[in-house]
Amino acid sequence: MSGHPRTLLICCGALAREIVALVKDNGWDDTMRVECLPAHLHNAPDRLPEAIQAKIRSGRARYDDVIVLYGDCGTGGMLDAVLEEEGVTRIDGAHCYEVYAGSGGFAALMEAEPGTFFLSDFLARHFDRLIIKGLGLDRFPGLRDTYFGNYKKLVYLAQTQDGELEDSARAAAARLGLAFEMRFTGYGGYQDFLAAHRSPPA
């Protein structure tokens, strides 16, 4: 039926806000529906393939097609093995930073400065909770050198032009003692990938 979502997009909770906005802004919400897994699964990449597989199998009963908007995300190829078994496509890239910046752009950033720490809009928005408190830096500031001693630069890959988020990213760099750089990527490769896989209305 026209207007009925037929494609399920499985993505990380850290991308939920951006992917939902991307789908809505392009008018793709007539055929695409976004469902997310918890962002904290990135802390346990060995559990990620199984969680995505379960989401795929539950989605097949409700959708004609399933697309995965995860990179490898530290699974060491285990996610790709699951997706091959399920016959499901995922976006190219090792992680969201590579997708946002593009493979060539990300490689150039890493070649210019291997000691680069990346922020997305999500991490800029939740930096204090996820990085400072999450890593215990609020309680043990000395851990800063343990975690970030080999980093030289913080690069903020911005999905939106938001002054408050830019200020938060600059403050994050200062707090970690890193040089700051901002690059506006928009939705990067997610835009092109979904445009290529967009199912036309029936």
C-alpha positions as CSV (number, residue, x, y, z in Angstrom):
1,M,0.0,0.0,0.0
2,S,1.3,3.4,-0.9
3,G,2.7,5.3,2.1
4,H,3.4,2.1,4.1
5,P,7.0,1.7,5.3
6,R,8.5,-1.3,3.6
7,T,12.2,-0.9,4.5
8,L,13.6,-1.3,8.0
9,L,16.7,0.7,8.8
10,I,18.7,-0.8,11.7
11,C,21.1,1.7,13.2
12,C,23.0,2.5,16.4
13,G,21.2,4.6,19.0
14,A,24.1,7.1,18.7
15,L,22.8,7.8,15.1
16,A,19.1,7.8,15.9
17,R,18.6,11.5,15.9
18,E,20.5,12.0,12.6
19,I,19.1,9.1,10.7
20,V,15.5,9.9,11.6
21,A,16.1,13.5,10.5
22,L,17.7,12.4,7.3
23,V,14.8,10.1,6.4
24,K,12.2,12.8,7.3
25,D,14.1,15.6,5.6
26,N,14.2,13.7,2.3
27,G,10.6,12.5,2.5
28,W,11.7,8.9,2.8
29,D,9.5,8.2,5.8
30,D,6.8,7.0,3.5
31,T,8.7,3.8,2.9
32,M,11.5,3.7,5.5
33,R,11.3,3.1,9.2
34,V,14.2,3.5,11.6
35,E,14.8,1.2,14.6
36,C,17.8,1.5,16.8
37,L,19.8,-0.7,19.1
38,P,21.3,0.8,22.3
39,A,24.4,2.9,21.8
40,H,26.1,1.2,24.7
41,L,26.5,-2.0,22.7
42,H,29.6,-0.3,21.2
43,N,31.3,-1.1,24.5
44,A,30.6,-4.8,23.8
45,P,31.2,-5.3,20.1
46,D,31.2,-9.1,20.5
47,R,27.5,-8.8,21.4
48,L,26.7,-6.5,18.5
49,P,26.3,-9.1,15.6
50,E,23.9,-11.2,17.6
51,A,21.8,-8.2,18.6
52,I,21.6,-7.0,15.0
53,Q,20.8,-10.5,13.8
54,A,17.9,-10.7,16.2
55,K,16.6,-7.3,15.0
56,I,16.9,-8.4,11.4
57,R,14.9,-11.6,12.0
58,S,12.2,-9.8,13.9
59,G,12.0,-7.2,11.2
60,R,11.5,-9.6,8.4
61,A,7.9,-10.3,9.6
62,R,7.0,-6.7,9.2
63,Y,9.1,-5.3,6.3
64,D,10.0,-6.3,2.8
65,D,13.6,-5.2,3.1
66,V,16.1,-4.7,5.9
67,I,19.2,-2.4,5.7
68,V,21.9,-2.1,8.4
69,L,23.5,1.2,9.0
70,Y,26.4,-0.1,11.1
71,G,30.0,-0.2,10.1
72,D,32.1,-3.1,11.3
73,C,32.2,-1.2,14.6
74,G,34.9,-3.3,16.2
75,T,33.4,-6.7,15.5
76,G,36.4,-7.8,13.5
77,G,34.3,-9.1,10.6
78,M,31.8,-11.0,12.8
79,L,29.0,-8.6,11.8
80,D,29.7,-9.1,8.1
81,A,29.6,-12.9,8.6
82,V,26.1,-12.6,10.2
83,L,24.9,-10.2,7.4
84,E,26.1,-12.6,4.7
85,E,24.2,-15.4,6.5
86,E,21.1,-13.2,6.6
87,G,21.5,-11.8,3.1
88,V,21.4,-8.2,4.4
89,T,23.3,-5.2,3.1
90,R,25.2,-2.8,5.4
91,I,26.7,0.6,4.7
92,D,30.5,0.5,3.8
93,G,32.9,1.7,6.5
94,A,34.6,0.7,9.6
95,H,32.6,3.0,11.8
96,C,30.3,6.1,11.7
97,Y,33.3,8.5,11.6
98,E,34.4,7.0,8.3
99,V,30.9,7.1,6.9
100,Y,30.5,10.8,7.9
101,A,33.9,11.9,6.6
102,G,34.0,9.5,3.6
103,S,36.6,6.8,3.2
104,G,39.0,9.2,1.5
105,G,38.4,12.0,3.8
106,F,38.8,9.9,6.9
107,A,42.0,8.3,5.6
108,A,43.4,11.8,4.9
109,L,42.6,12.9,8.5
110,M,44.3,9.9,9.9
111,E,47.4,10.3,7.7
112,A,47.7,13.9,8.6
113,E,47.5,13.1,12.4
114,P,47.2,9.5,13.5
115,G,46.6,10.7,17.1
116,T,43.2,12.1,16.3
117,F,40.1,11.7,18.5
118,F,36.8,12.2,16.8
119,L,33.5,13.6,17.9
120,S,30.1,13.4,16.1
121,D,27.1,15.5,17.0
122,F,26.1,12.7,19.4
123,L,29.4,12.7,21.2
124,A,29.6,16.4,21.3
125,R,26.1,16.5,22.9
126,H,26.9,13.8,25.4
127,F,30.6,14.3,26.0
128,D,30.5,14.8,29.7
129,R,28.3,11.8,30.4
130,L,30.0,9.4,28.0
131,I,33.6,10.4,28.1
132,I,34.3,12.4,31.3
133,K,32.0,10.4,33.6
134,G,32.0,7.2,31.5
135,L,35.8,6.9,31.7
136,G,35.9,8.1,35.3
137,L,37.8,11.3,34.4
138,D,35.6,13.3,36.8
139,R,36.8,11.2,39.7
140,F,40.3,10.4,38.5
141,P,41.6,13.3,36.3
142,G,45.0,11.7,36.1
143,L,43.5,9.0,33.8
144,R,43.4,11.7,31.1
145,D,47.0,10.9,30.2
146,T,46.3,7.2,30.3
147,Y,43.5,7.4,27.8
148,F,44.5,10.4,25.7
149,G,48.2,10.8,26.2
150,N,48.9,9.7,22.6
151,Y,46.3,11.9,21.0
152,K,47.2,15.3,19.6
153,K,44.0,16.6,18.0
154,L,40.2,16.4,18.4
155,V,38.3,16.6,15.1
156,Y,34.6,17.4,15.4
157,L,32.7,15.9,12.4
158,A,29.6,18.0,12.5
159,Q,26.3,16.8,11.1
160,T,24.5,20.1,11.8
161,Q,25.6,23.7,11.9
162,D,24.9,24.3,15.6
163,G,26.8,26.9,17.5
164,E,26.2,25.3,20.9
165,L,27.4,21.9,19.7
166,E,30.5,23.6,18.2
167,D,31.2,25.3,21.6
168,S,30.7,21.9,23.4
169,A,33.2,20.3,21.0
170,R,35.7,23.1,21.5
171,A,35.3,22.8,25.3
172,A,35.8,19.0,25.0
173,A,39.1,19.5,23.1
174,A,40.3,22.0,25.7
175,R,39.4,19.7,28.5
176,L,41.4,16.9,27.0
177,G,44.3,19.2,26.1
178,L,44.0,18.6,22.4
179,A,44.1,20.9,19.3
180,F,40.7,21.5,17.8
181,E,39.4,21.1,14.3
182,M,35.9,21.1,12.9
183,R,34.7,19.7,9.7
184,F,31.1,20.0,8.5
185,T,30.1,16.6,7.0
186,G,26.4,16.7,7.1
187,Y,25.0,13.2,6.9
188,G,28.0,12.1,4.8
189,G,27.8,8.7,3.3
190,Y,24.5,7.9,5.0
191,Q,22.7,10.4,2.6
192,D,24.1,8.7,-0.5
193,F,23.6,5.2,0.8
194,L,20.0,5.6,1.6
195,A,19.3,7.6,-1.6
196,A,20.7,4.6,-3.5
197,H,18.6,2.1,-1.6
198,R,15.4,4.2,-1.3
199,S,12.4,2.0,-2.3
200,P,9.9,3.9,-4.5
201,P,6.4,4.1,-3.3
202,A,4.1,1.3,-4.5
